[in-house]
Amino acid sequence: MNHGSHALDHLLVREIEGALGWPDAAPLGREFSTGRFAGQSLAERIVTPSRILDIVTRRFVEPPRLRLFQDSRELHPAEYLRVQENRRRPSARALDPTAVTALLDTGVTLVLDGLEMFDPIVEVATRALRWWSGELVQTNAYLTTRSADGFPLHWDDHDVLIVQLAGEKNWDVRGSTRPAPMYRDAVPNEEASSQSVWQGVLRAGEVLHIPRGYWHQATRAEHEDPVSLHLTFGFTRRTGVDWLTWIADQAREQELFRTDLTRSPSEREAERARLQEAAIELVRSLPPAAFLTARERTRPPARHAPLLPSAHEPEVVVCVTEFAPHVERSTGQLVVYAGGRKITVRDRAEAAIDLLLSGCPVDLAAAEAQVGFDVRPLARVLVREGICVGLTPELAVGYAGLVTGGTPWKLG
C-alpha cells in the first residue's frame, strides 16, 4: 500500500484529464495540448473576477505577489496602491479602489500570484493537482479588462496548465528554442521561436497545457465581454540538477566531504581518488527515484489556519499534506510518511488510515461506523503532527461538491 501513487479525487483533475485526453499526469510537460471541460459549472465555481478583486482589496497585497500590466508594461505600484496611515504601527500600502477602477475601465491585466494562499476552493484544487502530479504547484490569477495585454512573448521555466474561467483570451504559442531551459541556466534563452504551435482564442471552460520552454503570449482583442480571467497552475518539476544538489546535501553526513580540500600538491591525487570513489558510491546508492520519494516524504504541510481552543475535538478532519502520504507495511505495522513526519501504527488500522489520509473530509463518527472501531485517537495523532486538520466552515467550502471520497460529513 502506497498512497504516494494515488491522487485526491477532485473534479478539476477529472475535468483536466477529460479535456486533454490524459489517463493521468504522465503527459505533463511532454507536448502542447488543448481541450474543453465537459461542463461549465466547474469554471464558474473555482473563482470569479469579482472574487479576485475582493481578495486584493481586503488584504495588504503588493508586489511581487500583486502586479498590474498595461500595454505589456508593468505599472509602478504608486499607480494602483496607496499608503494607509496607522498611528500605532508602520504604514502599509493597500489597493487604491479609485485608481484601480479607472485602470480596469481603461484596460489592464491584474496578476495575483499564489492564489491558493487566499481562497479555500483554489487551495484544495491546488493540493489535488500536487497529489496528482507529485510536483509542487503554484496557482496564479490573471484578470484582464478591455483589450489590455499582459506579459510580452516569453517562456516559463515550469510546465503550466491554463484554465479559462471567464471571458476570452487570445493565445500565441510557439515552440522552444532551447531544450529544457532553466531559470538559472548555463546559457541565456533570449531569442523567441518562430515555430507556431497554436494560435487561437481560449474561452471559459477551456484549458491549455504549455510545456516548459515553449514561448507564448496572451492578448485581448475587443471581445463582447470586457473581462477575462484565467488561472495558471505552474508545475515546478525536479531535474537532474536538483538530484545532484540533493546528493551533495547527503554528502554532508560523511566526514570525508566535510573535510577541507588540500592545497598540498603531493596529497591532491590521493584526495581526488578518495573523493571520486565516495562520490560515485553516493550516486550509485542514491538514484533519482530515492530523491523524489524523499522529497515527497519530508515536505512539511503548507500553511493552514490554526484551530481555536475548544472544549471538543474536531468531528471532521482532512489530510492537508503537500504530497500524497506514503504508507508502507513493516511486520504487522504500517509506517506513515507524510508532511515531514514518520508515524507507526498497527496494521489493523489500515482501513482507518486509508480514510484519514485520503485527502477528503472524514466525519470521525461515520468513520467509526465504517471501520468498526474508534478512529479518534488516530485522528488526534495526525492532527497533532500537522498531517490532518480539523475541518472549519471556511475550509469546507473548498471540498463541497468538488471532492469525491471520505465519509458523508456536515459541520455542526
Protein Blocks (a to p, Z undefined) as FASTA:
>chain_A
ZZklpccddfklmmmmmmnopablmlgokaccddddfbfklmmmmpcfklmmmmmmmpcc
ddfkbccdeehiacdfklmpccdddfkbccdddddfklmmmmmmnopcdddehklmmpmk
lmmmmmmmmmmnopacdddddddehjbdcddddddfbdcddddfbhcddddddddfbehi
afbdfbdcfbccfbdfbgcdddehiacdddehiacdddddddfblcdcddddddddddfk
lmmmmmmmmmmmpmklmpccdfbfklmmmmmmmmmmmmmmmmmmmcfklmmmmmmmmmcc
dddddddddfbdcfbdcdfbfbdcddddeehiacddeehiacdddfklmmmmmmmmnopa
cdfklmmmmnopafklmmmmmmmnomaccddfklmmmmgopagchjddddZZ
